[in-house]
Amino acid sequence: MASPAQTAPLQNSSFTHSLLFPAWCVAAVIFILHIVTAPYYGYFRDELYFIACSDHLAAGYVDFAPLAAWILKANRVIFGDSLYALRWLPGLAHAALVVLTGMLARELGGKRFAVLLSAIAVGFTPVILCDSTRYSMNPFEPLFWMSALYLLIRVINGGDERLLLGLGVACGLGVENKHSTIFFMAALLLALALTPQRRFFASKWFWGAVGITIALALPNLIWQIQHDYPTYVDLHNVKVMHKNVELPPLPWIKQQIVMLNQALALLWIPAIGFLLWHRDGKKYRVVGLTFLFFFLELMLMKGKDYYVAPIYPVMFAAGCVLWETLSEVRFRWIRRTLAVVTVVASLVAVPIVVPILPPEKANAYIRALAGDGQKTEVGMHSQLPQYFADEFGWPELVEKTAQLYHSLPPEEQAKTAILGGSYGDAGAIDFFGAKYGLPKSISAHQNYWYWGPRDYTGESVIILHWRRSSVEKHCSSVVEGPTLDHPWAMEEEHYTIWLCKGMKPGLQEFWPDLKNWN
């Protein structure tokens, strides 16, 4: 019998020579990149909100599905609240997506080159790389979608139809992670109906998958019904208030190309033809149609451009398989050219979306390569892109709020509420405030509204992020406090902190009218 020492080299050799070994290598690089850069700037606005929501676990929230908050709560209990602890999971999710993309390429008929190139593309695609630098539901979303498509492709390739049950799990968890999964499922169902895979509709395993999806999504659906569909109300408010930038079809398509890195269009655009008509790819037409239908859904609804990002990994995989097939015998130079273009374009884009440069150098670099960029929300202005700017200014906000709070007599401090105008302000007070001896904040923005004004009457309120006119209208007397002016924060975070005496009406009476879902 061979000793362990004799068998180990053979096992290692088997792993390093496997088709997926290149994807694992890229995944390791991506994970290290995320870990190294995790603490460079600061906590992102939405991260502070997610932390607050994880302290108020529920089956639903006004503006996002519940799974991300539950995962975060478990992560915080085990690892704490540091930026490393907060961001290792998004980094791991991105690394896992890289490997999963390699698996998709292999399942679509790809070999080592297709696996490696698709892994690099997904690892360094700007929008995916950017989304994975901070905690939210976004890094997990493509994992659920690509897992569903991977299992579907396995079944198409002759795998056991029981794998469809796994597809149901992926879709159900996807809905609990982010509601946009519903639109992905709609596109997938329509694609199934229009392809030979409609035969799955007669399979008990398909309907088992449907049942699993519904069961997993049911807690949030019940919560929505019990609370009169707050997520729909929030989305409606966003639409009627024209909060988001809405692009016509051609600029919207152009922005898809830009956010994915223009050079990488060489990979995902040809994938459409490969999946629909190529002799080796058309057996997976259901995947190509799913992409097209989802793309059209979001374009016609004028959704934010990055909402489409989670479906692109399978397109990168398919495109790389196509180029590998075309260069199998002739045109081998295509592989070298694509590899060089992909690597160079990816490395050039990294400082645009990953915090590896000081803010002043990042600002200069981004403006030199990308100009002002395409904003996703109306009225958002800053020197840095929002995904960087929203990591600045929060500790300074809390420090200056504490200066005003501790300038009050102790008996007045005891009855003074800190009212955040947005969940970012409130989340910052809640997260950093204990260090400065501040009470937890209150806010009427998004899910904070459900947590109420507690026992505060409005006799004394420190108000964050309100205009002077609104403060004067609703306060018997007003004291002007410190001003926030962090140079790299969003311009909307440059404001004066107010001390309101005698809020009218009182906070308890005023609370229903203060609700701000947008």
WOKAVEN-V794638 format. One record per helix or strand of 2 or more residues. SS is the DSSP state (helix for helix, strand for strand). FROM is the first residue (numbers start at 1). TO is the last residue. Records with the same first field share a line. If there is no record, write none. Layout:
SS = FROM-TO ; FROM-TO
//
This chain:
helix = 4-16 ; 21-37 ; 45-54 ; 67-79 ; 83-107 ; 112-124 ; 126-131 ; 138-156 ; 163-177 ; 181-193 ; 196-202 ; 204-226 ; 230-240 ; 249-259 ; 262-277 ; 282-300 ; 305-326 ; 333-353 ; 359-370 ; 386-389 ; 394-405 ; 410-413 ; 423-436 ; 446-451 ; 468-474 ; 491-493 ; 507-514
strand = 416-420 ; 442-443 ; 460-464 ; 475-483 ; 496-503
//
